[in-house]
Amino acid sequence: MKPRKTYTPRLILFVALAFAAGPAMSADVLKGRVLYNQHCQNCHGAKGQPQMPGTPDFSRGERMLQADHELILTVRHGKGMMPAFEGRFENEDYFDLVAYLRTLRR
């Protein structure tokens, strides 16, 4: 008689977490565009080209070399003359905004 296979606790935990996680969420670029137009366009320009000196040029892409979480931290906490947006956006909004920023690069 063959021995019966047993499942390790790690495998059971992995399967349980996979089902509990639910579907993956993806960023909404269109919502990010709305947020950008409402909150960012005055300083950063309609197409990511800055309207004020010292403002990053998103169309050139240098700032876009940063990871998403770094960009989100800048939006949340502000930087230089840029105000903090902590409390104004939901968590998903930050990802939507960054997804839109990545479309501005020429």
N, C-alpha and C positions, 0 to 999 in steps of 0.2 A: 504494500500500500504506500502511495506517495504521501510525503508530508504536506500538510495544508499550508498554503502561503498566508502569511499574516502581513497586514499593512502597518507600516511604522507610524508612530504618532506624527512625525514630520509630514508625511504624505497626506494624512488626514487633515492636518492643519492647513497645508497648502491648498487642498481642494476646497476646504471650508472658506478660506480667505478669498479664493478666486471667485466663488459664487457670491460672497458677501460684498465684494467690491462693486458689483454692478457694471453697467456699461461704461466705457471710457467716454469722457467728455472731450470735445474739441472746441477750440476757440472760434468765436463768431467774428469774422473779419468785418462784416457789415455793421455789427453793433460797435465794434472798435472804431470804425470810421465815424459813426455818430458821436461817440464819446470824444474822439479827437477833434471833430469840428466844433463841439460845444466847449471843450476845456483847453485845447492845446493850439488850435489854429492861429489864434491872435499872435502868439509869440513864435511858433515854429513854422508858420506858413501853411497854406492850403496843400501844398505838395511836399512838405517837409523842408522847404527852403526857408531859413530863418528870416524873421522880420526885425529882429533886434540883435545888436552886436553881442557876441559871446554865447549865443544860443546854438545848440548843436544842429548841424545840417543833416537831417535824416535822409535826404535824397542822395548824399554822397556815400553814406553807409559806414563811416568810421564808428559812430556810436552803435551801430547795429552789429558790430563784432562782439559786443558783450552778450553774455548769456541772458536768457529771459528773466531769470530771478534777479540779476543785477539791474536790469531795466525796471523791473517791478519795484525793487527797493528804492530806486531813484524817484519813481512816480509817487510811491507811498510817503516817503520821508522828505522829498524835495532835495534840491541841490543848488547852491549858489542863489541866484535870484528866483529860481523856480520854487513855488510854494508846494507844501506837502498836500497830497490828496487823500491821506489816511482818513477813513471815515466817510468820504464822499462816494466811494465806489464799493461794490460788492467784490468778493475775491475773484469771481469769474471775469469781472470787468477789466481787471488788470491784464489778464491773459488775452482778452479780446483786443484791448488797446495795443498791446505789444504785437499781436498778430497783424494788426493793421499797419503799425509802424514799419514792419518788415516789407510791406508792399510798396513803400514810398521810395525805395532805393532804385535809382536809375541804372 
